């Protein structure tokens, strides 16, 4: 007898519990690990926000009466676990080389899935759209949000004296010219690579089955208005 897949909430619970525990640990250790009180509090704040972000799909579903794709939820929670809890909370960004670039590539895939879901809400009956139109929308959707992430890093680097865009060395010496752009541009390249690979994968799967993209649809559960 084939087993039913576990509800999405069972994937959410272990991630959120791990995040809560990590937030408590960091609240005691961050001030010894990070130089500067603002940086320490921002580290704890980022991890705590990561825990709240785990709830975001459920809040969006309830607020806007949607059914969000299970594929998106699982990749979204995996991304939070790798980026916020491991990358920021346990300093994998500093401990493991190219951890940041790997996550930027993975985020390109996650954002492409989100783009497909958003398009399915904007055009519930988008079978009239060509495959190229659907995939180009989701690709450029992912690229646009990737740019906005760099805006976020740039803003908080300036406000809190951080170095998320790696414009300075560990000793605090500012990089000059092309070297100061390497981290930002490589992040954008990685995001584009992840989005491109997943878009090509979608194109390959759609050639075999036109209904394959339904795995990523967001479905509205609002009752249709009755017109007199």
C-alpha positions in Angstrom: 0.0 0.0 0.0 1.4 3.3 -1.0 2.0 5.7 1.9 0.7 9.2 1.7 3.3 12.0 1.8 3.8 13.8 5.1 2.0 17.1 5.5 4.1 20.2 5.0 4.0 21.1 8.6 6.1 18.0 9.5 8.9 19.5 7.4 8.5 22.9 9.1 8.7 21.7 12.7 12.3 20.4 12.9 13.6 23.5 11.0 11.9 26.0 13.3 12.9 24.1 16.4 16.5 24.0 15.4 16.3 27.7 14.6 14.8 28.6 18.0 17.5 26.6 19.8 20.2 28.2 17.7 18.8 31.7 18.5 19.0 31.0 22.2 22.6 29.8 22.0 23.6 32.8 19.9 22.0 35.2 22.3 24.6 34.1 24.8 27.6 33.6 22.6 27.3 36.2 19.9 28.9 39.0 21.9 32.1 36.9 22.3 32.2 35.8 18.7 31.4 39.1 16.9 33.3 42.3 17.2 30.9 45.2 18.0 27.6 45.2 19.9 25.6 46.2 16.8 27.0 43.3 14.8 26.3 40.8 17.5 22.7 41.9 17.9 22.2 41.9 14.2 23.5 38.3 14.0 21.0 37.1 16.6 18.3 39.2 14.9 19.0 37.6 11.5 18.6 34.1 13.0 15.5 35.0 14.8 14.0 36.5 11.7 14.9 33.2 10.0 12.7 31.3 12.5 9.8 33.7 11.8 10.3 33.3 8.0 9.7 29.6 8.4 6.1 30.5 9.2 5.7 32.8 6.2 4.1 30.2 3.8 1.4 29.4 6.3 0.7 33.0 7.0 0.5 33.9 3.3 -1.8 30.9 2.7 -4.2 32.0 5.5 -4.1 35.7 4.7 -4.6 35.4 1.0 -6.5 32.1 0.9 -4.0 30.2 -1.1 -2.5 26.7 -1.4 1.2 27.2 -2.0 3.1 24.6 -3.9 4.5 21.9 -1.6 7.7 21.9 -3.8 8.2 25.6 -3.1 7.7 25.2 0.6 10.3 22.4 0.9 12.9 24.1 -1.1 12.2 27.4 0.7 12.7 25.8 4.2 15.8 24.0 3.0 17.2 27.3 1.8 16.4 28.9 5.2 18.1 26.1 7.0 21.3 26.3 4.8 21.5 30.1 4.7 20.2 31.5 8.0 20.7 28.8 10.5 23.9 27.2 9.2 25.3 30.0 7.1 24.7 32.9 9.5 24.1 31.2 12.8 26.9 28.7 12.7 29.2 30.8 10.5 29.3 28.4 7.6 29.8 31.4 5.3 33.2 31.9 7.0 34.1 28.3 7.7 33.2 26.7 4.3 34.6 28.2 1.1 32.0 29.1 -1.6 29.1 28.3 0.8 27.7 31.7 -0.1 28.0 31.2 -3.9 26.4 27.7 -3.6 23.4 29.3 -1.8 23.1 32.1 -4.3 22.9 29.5 -7.1 20.3 27.5 -5.1 18.3 30.7 -4.4 18.1 31.2 -8.1 16.3 27.9 -8.4 14.0 28.7 -5.4 13.1 32.1 -6.9 12.4 30.6 -10.3 9.9 28.2 -8.6 8.3 31.2 -6.8 8.1 33.0 -10.2 6.1 30.1 -11.6 3.8 30.1 -8.6 3.2 33.9 -8.9 2.5 33.6 -12.6 -0.1 30.8 -12.0 -1.9 33.3 -9.7 -1.7 36.2 -12.1 -2.9 34.0 -15.0 -4.7 30.9 -13.6 -5.5 29.7 -17.1 -2.1 30.4 -18.7 -2.2 27.4 -21.0 -2.5 30.0 -23.8 1.0 31.2 -23.0 3.9 29.7 -24.8 6.5 27.7 -22.9 9.1 30.4 -23.6 6.9 33.1 -22.1 6.3 31.2 -18.9 9.9 30.3 -18.4 11.3 33.7 -19.3 8.9 35.3 -16.8 10.1 33.0 -14.0 13.7 33.4 -14.9 13.6 37.2 -14.9 11.5 37.2 -11.8 14.3 35.3 -10.0 17.0 37.6 -11.4 15.1 40.7 -10.2 14.7 39.4 -6.7 18.4 38.5 -6.7 19.2 42.2 -7.5 17.0 43.3 -4.6 18.9 41.0 -2.3 22.1 42.8 -3.2 20.3 46.1 -2.4 19.6 44.7 1.1 23.3 43.7 1.6 24.5 47.1 0.4 22.0 49.0 2.7 22.9 47.1 5.9 26.6 47.2 5.2 26.3 51.0 5.2 23.9 51.3 8.2 25.7 48.8 10.5 29.2 48.8 9.2 29.0 45.2 8.0 30.9 43.5 5.2 28.3 41.3 3.5 29.3 42.4 0.1 33.0 41.7 0.9 34.2 45.1 -0.2 36.9 45.0 2.5 39.5 42.5 3.8 39.3 40.8 7.2 41.7 43.4 8.5 39.3 46.2 7.5 41.2 47.5 4.5 38.8 48.6 1.7 39.3 46.9 -1.6 39.7 49.1 -4.7 38.3 49.0 -8.2 37.4 45.7 -9.8 38.3 43.8 -6.6 35.6 45.6 -4.6 33.0 44.4 -7.1 34.0 40.7 -7.2 31.7 39.4 -4.4 28.6 41.3 -5.6 29.1 40.4 -9.3 29.9 36.7 -8.5 26.7 36.5 -6.4 24.7 37.8 -9.3 26.4 35.3 -11.6 25.6 32.5 -9.2 22.0 33.5 -9.0 21.8 33.6 -12.8 23.4 30.2 -13.1 20.9 28.6 -10.7 18.0 30.2 -12.4 19.2 29.3 -15.8 19.8 25.6 -15.0 16.4 25.2 -13.4 14.7 27.0 -16.3 16.4 24.6 -18.7 15.4 21.7 -16.6 11.8 23.0 -16.7 12.0 23.3 -20.5 13.2 19.7 -20.7 10.4 18.4 -18.5 7.7 20.4 -20.3 8.8 18.9 -23.6 7.8 15.5 -22.1 4.7 16.6 -20.3 2.8 19.9 -20.7 1.1 19.4 -17.3 4.4 19.1 -15.4 4.5 22.7 -14.2 1.3 22.2 -12.2 3.5 20.9 -9.4 4.6 24.5 -8.9 1.2 26.2 -9.1 -0.3 28.4 -6.3 -4.0 27.7 -6.1 -6.5 30.3 -4.9 -9.1 28.9 -2.4 -11.3 32.0 -2.5 -14.9 31.4 -3.3 -15.8 32.9 -6.6 -18.1 35.9 -6.5 -21.6 35.3 -7.6 -22.8 37.9 -10.0 -26.5 38.6 -10.4 
